[in-house]
Amino acid sequence: MEWAMSLLLNHPNVLEKARAHIDEYIGNKRLVQETDIPNLPYIQFIINETLRLFPAAALLVPHEPSEDCTIGGFDVARGTMVLVNAWAIHRDPMVWDDPLSFKPKRFEKMANEGYRFIPFGMGRRKCTGSGLANRVIWLVLASLIQCFEWKRVGEDLVGMS
């Protein structure tokens, strides 16, 4: 949540676009609700882009192949511990266009990202709480955007160091 807010404050055009989407769909008669999620996809694009740049865990849960296999051109023996670096995959210029930039719009046309976007892992070992986490983050972020006027205090970018 902190990363998302800092990114929005550092990219006021994205914040304004998100606010405009909320205002257009909901207005000011009521607060955003969980049922609004499908109608406001831009908020999810912001969350996805934040998780791409700053995944909750840089390294996913370790795995061990049950039989010898090849991963990325490397032969991996059965029982070898394999660590997946989601942070590196999400910032790889061979995988993402302009990977260090905050561009929520990149998720607009992405249907099935496969192994490119894996902030919660994937497959059978995917984080079981990812659905709940996405809904809660969406609702809180959309509420913060809808209910408050956000801007940086000065010209300096918001840093998270």
N, C-alpha and C positions, 0 to 999 in steps of 0.2 A: 504494500500500500504506500509506504514511504517513497519507494523508488518511482512508482507511478505518479504520485503527486509532484515529486521533484522534476520528473521528465515533463509533466504538463506545465509546470511553472516555467521551465526553461524553453518550452515550445508553446507560447501563448496562442498561436494559430490553431494548434491541435486542440487545445482547451476550448477555444471559442467554437470550433467546429462541433465538438462533443456537446457543448451547451446548446448550440443551435439545433442539433438533432433532438435533444431532450425537449427543448421548447417547442419545436415543431410537432413532435408526436404527443407530448403530454401537456405542455403549457404550464400554467402555474395554479391550476385548480386542485391538483393533488400531487402527492409524492410518487416517485418511481416505485414500482413494485416488481416482485420477481416475475410476474406474468408479462412484464414489458421486455424481458431479455430478448426474445426473438425479433422484436420490432426496433430495437436499438443496437444493431450489430457493431456500430463504430466503437462503443464502449468496450466490447469484447476484443476488438482489434487493438485498442490501447493496452488492454491487459495482456494480450498475447505478445505484443511487441515489448512490453516491459519484462515479461517472463523470458523472452528470447534474449534480451540484453542482460538481464539479471535473474537467472534461474534461482529458485529457492535453494537448490543444492547443485553445486558445480559438477560434482561426480555423482552419477546415479548409483543405486544399490548394486553391489558387486554380483556378477553372475558367473556360473561355471558351466561350460558346455558338457552335455551328457555323452557326447561322442566327439571324436576328432572332427574339426571343421576348418574352414577358411573364412577369416573376417578381414575385409578390406585388403585382400591379397596376402595376408599373413596366415600361416598354418598355426592353428591353436590346438594344442593337445587336450583331450578329454580331462576334465577336472582342473584346468587352469583357471585361476581367478581373472575375470575380465572386468575392467572398470571402464565405463562409458563417460567421457568428458562432455557433458551437455553444453557447458560454457563454451568450449572450443568449437563444437559443431555449430552452435548458434552464432558464432562470430567468424566462421570460415568464409573467406571471400570466394572460394570455389563453390560454395553452397548458396550463399546469400549475396544479393546485389547490395553494395554499399553497407556492409554488415555492422559498422560501428555507428551508423546514423539511426535516429529514432524516427521511424516511418510506419505508423500504424496502418496506413493505407495499403501496405504490401500484403496484408492479410485479406484484403477485399476480394482478390481473385484467386486465392489459394483454396482449392477444394480439399485435396488429400495430400498432406505434406509428408506422409511416410516417416522416414528417418530424419527429416530436416528439423522438425520442431518437436522436441521431446522434453519439455520442462518437468513433466511428471513421470518420465519413463514411457514405456509402451508395452503392448501385448499383455500376457498373463501376469507379468510382474509390475504392471503400471500401478502407480499410487492409487489405492482405493478411495482416497479422499479427494481426488482431483475434481470430481464433479461438484462436490460440496464447496470446495475451496473456490472454484470459479464462480459459483453462484453468489457466495458471500462477498467475495472481492468485487464482483460486478455491482451488487446492490449497494455496497458501501461507497464505491467510487462514483457511481451514478448519483447517489444521494448527495455526496460532497460537492459534485459539480453543479447539481440542480439547486442546492440550498445556500451556497455561499459564493461570493465574488472573490476569486483568487487572483492574486498578482504578486510578483516579486517586490520586495521592499525597496531594492535599489537596482542598479544596472547589472550588478554581478550575478552570474548564474548561481543557482542553488547547487551546492556541492554536498556530496554524501560521505566525504572522507572524515 
